[in-house]
């Protein structure tokens, strides 16, 4: 099985970090293929950057269509997830949706700790239909660059955030952020910690194993006959339904 781990920003160190976490979670025989977009923000921190990254990510995915068995979006905003599912002829799994769904299987309510602001995560969890299961959100005073540069210091802050979420009633905690990939295994917490990349890889493997048919009707049915200008050849071809 070949799983594409698609970063949505242009920081290669984050791609490498996510690929390492993916390989640690993958079953024997699963090959992890990491990829970084050719353009876009270095790190996604604003709505504007997330919108730009959506185009970059879809172009990246289109270039691998038909060559992989599943795709994992290595971006905690689950950037362009529904569009990616409509675009690709294989299962596409968002790392935060995967971690939140898994958290719901191991606890009644879950929390999410991330780097910086939390409101976009509140909105994301609502779009995934899981707001009623959310115990709380914690944003720690650190950036993805901090996590890459000094992971030990950021781990302390994350663990403090986990403690506050547990006190608020969380039975499990999602580590929200591609720059936190692999961190959960290093933290001693009183509740399960969910790594988005690890959860996404395992769910992607399960979806491939189920062999579900691609939708032919509804909002995620493949695009057909759509005309475009200036897109990459691969993306334009999939919009036409080729």
Secondary structure, DSSP 8 states (H G I E B T S, - for coil): -EEEEEESSS-HHHHHHHHHHHHHHS-TT-EEEEE--SSS-SS--SHHHHHHHHHHHHHHHHTTTTT-SEEEEE-TT-TTHHHHHHH-SSEEEEHHHHHHHHHHHH-SSEEEEEES--HHHHHHHHHTT-GGGEEEEEEES--HHHHHH-HHHHHHHHHHHHHHHHHTT-SEEEEE-GGGTT-GGG---SSEEEEHHHHHHHHHHHHHHHT----SSSTTS---S---SS--HHHHHHHHT-
